[in-house]
Amino acid sequence: MKSVSVSWAKNNLSAILREIRGGAAVTITDHGVPVARLAPPASTRGIPPAAIELAQRGMLILPDREPGGDWAHGLPRPAVAMGGSAVAALLADREGTA
């Protein structure tokens, strides 16, 4: 990972952005102390636009890697079938009969 000073980064921002587009990460230092890290964004392929918007607002954390096609495999089935009652499912779950 490349490390550059604040003043060098300010004067050479275009060069830094070219490196980042190429996949590199750059650490910005102030008097030798790291203060920021610039890196390419994580891939957003396979992530719905609504989730990306929530992440930009700080309300959701996106995954570190692209979701696979079988991401939902192994998740429990919903307790309420189509047309069923959510209240009935909740009461049955509390009674242990679900």
Backbone torsions as a table, in degrees:
resi	resn	phi	psi	omega
1	MET	NA	132.9	-179.3
2	LYS	-80.8	145.2	178.8
3	SER	-125.5	129.6	-179.4
4	VAL	-135.0	157.0	178.8
5	SER	-78.6	162.5	178.9
6	VAL	-59.0	-46.3	-178.0
7	SER	-64.0	-41.3	178.1
8	TRP	-64.8	-41.8	-179.9
9	ALA	-63.1	-41.5	-179.9
10	LYS	-62.0	-40.4	-177.5
11	ASN	-82.6	-14.2	-175.1
12	ASN	-131.4	35.3	-176.4
13	LEU	-57.7	-40.5	-179.7
14	SER	-60.3	-41.5	179.3
15	ALA	-65.4	-40.7	178.3
16	ILE	-62.7	-44.8	-179.7
17	LEU	-62.9	-35.6	176.0
18	ARG	-61.7	-43.2	179.3
19	GLU	-63.8	-41.5	-179.1
20	ILE	-66.3	-41.4	176.2
21	ARG	-58.1	-30.1	178.0
22	GLY	-79.9	-1.9	176.9
23	GLY	105.2	-2.1	-178.3
24	ALA	-80.1	159.3	172.7
25	ALA	-115.6	142.8	-177.4
26	VAL	-127.5	132.3	175.8
27	THR	-99.2	130.3	177.8
28	ILE	-97.4	130.8	-179.9
29	THR	-117.3	150.7	174.8
30	ASP	-122.3	110.2	-175.4
31	HIS	55.3	40.7	176.0
32	GLY	84.0	-3.8	-179.0
33	VAL	-101.9	123.8	179.2
34	PRO	-61.9	130.2	-179.9
35	VAL	-123.0	-17.3	-179.2
36	ALA	-157.4	157.6	176.5
37	ARG	-132.8	124.0	176.9
38	LEU	-105.8	129.0	-178.4
39	ALA	-146.8	158.2	177.5
40	PRO	-63.7	148.5	179.5
41	PRO	-68.2	155.7	176.4
42	ALA	-67.0	154.1	178.5
43	SER	-63.3	139.3	177.8
44	THR	-111.1	12.7	177.5
45	ARG	-64.4	134.8	177.9
46	GLY	83.7	0.7	-179.8
47	ILE	-107.2	127.3	-178.0
48	PRO	-61.3	145.5	179.6
49	PRO	-56.2	-34.1	179.0
50	ALA	-63.1	-37.4	179.1
51	ALA	-68.9	-38.0	178.0
52	ILE	-63.8	-42.2	178.5
53	GLU	-61.7	-42.9	178.1
54	LEU	-62.9	-38.3	178.8
55	ALA	-65.6	-38.6	178.8
56	GLN	-66.1	-28.1	176.9
57	ARG	-83.3	-6.4	-179.3
58	GLY	83.2	16.3	-177.1
59	MET	-99.2	-3.6	-176.7
60	LEU	-152.2	144.3	175.7
61	ILE	-107.3	123.2	-179.2
62	LEU	-76.3	154.8	179.2
63	PRO	-68.2	157.1	179.6
64	ASP	-74.5	-22.3	-179.5
65	ARG	-133.3	164.5	-178.9
66	GLU	-64.1	133.3	178.6
67	PRO	-63.7	138.7	177.4
68	GLY	-80.0	167.3	-179.3
69	GLY	-66.6	-21.2	-177.3
70	ASP	-108.5	29.7	-175.5
71	TRP	-59.5	-28.5	-177.8
72	ALA	-89.3	-3.8	-179.2
73	HIS	-63.0	128.6	177.9
74	GLY	92.7	-6.3	175.9
75	LEU	-72.6	148.2	179.0
76	PRO	-65.7	147.6	178.1
77	ARG	-71.8	147.6	176.7
78	PRO	-59.0	142.0	-179.0
79	ALA	-72.4	-24.5	-177.2
80	VAL	-104.1	117.3	176.7
81	ALA	-78.2	165.0	178.4
82	MET	-54.4	127.5	178.9
83	GLY	85.7	-5.2	179.6
84	GLY	-81.9	173.1	-178.6
85	SER	-101.5	127.3	177.9
86	ALA	-65.8	-36.7	179.4
87	VAL	-64.8	-43.4	178.8
88	ALA	-62.6	-40.5	179.3
89	ALA	-65.6	-40.4	178.7
90	LEU	-63.8	-46.3	179.9
91	LEU	-63.8	-41.3	178.6
92	ALA	-64.6	-38.2	178.9
93	ASP	-65.7	-41.3	179.5
94	ARG	-66.5	-33.5	178.7
95	GLU	-82.3	-8.9	179.9
96	GLY	78.9	20.2	-179.2
97	THR	-105.1	5.8	-178.7
98	ALA	-80.5	NA	NA
